[in-house]
Amino acid sequence: MPALPADPQPADPGLDPAELIDAVPPATALAKRRRGGGATPRPPAPAPGVPRADGAGARAAREPARSTAPKGIATGHTPVLAAELLDLLAPAPGQTVVDCTFGDGGHARLVAERLGAGGTLVAIDRDPHAQARFDALAAEVPCAVRFIRSGYAEALEALGAEGVRAAAVYFDLGMSSMQVDARDRGFSYSYDAPLDMRMDPTEERSAREAVAEWDERTLARVLRDYGEERHAGAIARAIVRRRSERPIETTLDLVETITGAIPAPARFAGGHPAKRSFQALRIAVNDELGQLDRALPLAWSLLGVGGSIAAISFHSLEDRRVKRFLAGRAQGCVCPPELPVCVCGREPEAELLTRRSVTPSPEELAANPRAASARLRVARKLREEETG
Ligand SMILES: C[S@@+](CC[C@H](N)C(=O)[O-])C[C@H]1O[C@@H](n2cnc3c(N)ncnc32)[C@H](O)[C@@H]1O
């Protein structure tokens, strides 16, 4: 059974990067889809994927963000909201920073250049392909580096147990362009491939096992809660029917089953008919929300006073969790309003550096349509959390 959220709420699939493989909407259309309406503070729009031209970031500010991919490995993840992330986290020489979702190292490279020789970058990724990309980056950046191949929840727990203290911890959630574009990994409904979708291929359950084993109710719930799929019940029924005849082995087997279950007039109403189901299965197979729920408090505990946490989300299920977590830390007095004076004595642990989420500028969206639906939230730790 997949780990379902305690308070399942529909996802807003936004623009799943997989949707953009074949169809790149015009920049103006994407700009109109921006929500959140800006930041506090909102940096002026710099070139996408680069920091402001100051100090160690100056070289990067003149060049497009580089991929860390060594020769022979597919390139291609453009870091999203990179200038905004850097501006808000403001990594400084000598600090320790934890990148929980290393991917292609786009954000990590920009951060590492700010940390200088006395700093340390800890990079985490559960995808084994990230290791080679990390090795390439490690040879080039000035700071000390360390890679942990694991789910970020487990890695953050291990770092906490080691007594690591960080000045910043950040997450760039979801999947990388390399994962979507690797035809054999089964993330995309656009290529025929074994139905897999595991970010960590050593995990036991792939999407193939999920659609083969989960009962109809579970399938429908996953599709509805993680994909906001209106036809979740019909698709789940069609999966169960189809697998009783022959197994669903490939992405296109699944696409065919999903498409056939959606009434013809509604099939292409909301983008590709399989978009929402693929997102839902990917979230469930990789326990993405369970990882995030466990990781946020662990990341917070790792921060020293004055340290910052940041998360870039790509759909509302993630963003809502981040927002709720940070708002809880930023809350002060919780006394009932009828009390004339505060008796709880509770002080905020966090200062929100983004009162509303930061969204990509029209320039960034024009250059990188996969940034659509990205939202960044950042908070700074004001004091140690209460224990016990
Ligand atoms: C959007 S990409 C990050 C891209 C990166 N910031 C860059 O600039 O290249 C997300 C990465 O996080 C990894 N990832 C997602 N969930 C994870 C988890 N729970 N634990 C560890 N890594 C995770 C994925 O394997 C993927 O490589």
The ligand as an ORCA input file, in Angstrom:
! r2SCAN-3c Opt
* xyz 0 1
  C      14.302     18.915     -9.389
  S      15.649     17.860     -9.250
  C      16.892     18.861     -8.504
  C      17.691     19.648     -9.494
  C      18.842     20.408     -8.899
  N      18.422     21.379     -7.931
  C      19.667     21.058     -9.996
  O      19.767     22.297     -9.995
  O      20.213     20.345    -10.823
  C      15.191     16.853     -7.921
  C      16.211     15.804     -7.540
  O      15.897     15.402     -6.218
  C      15.980     14.020     -6.120
  N      15.016     13.628     -5.104
  C      13.676     13.766     -5.158
  N      13.127     13.313     -4.022
  C      14.149     12.913     -3.227
  C      14.221     12.364     -1.920
  N      13.125     12.136     -1.183
  N      15.446     12.090     -1.422
  C      16.562     12.330     -2.139
  N      16.566     12.819     -3.386
  C      15.362     13.124     -3.914
  C      15.643     13.490     -7.488
  O      16.274     12.231     -7.668
  C      16.211     14.569     -8.398
  O      17.511     14.253     -8.799
*
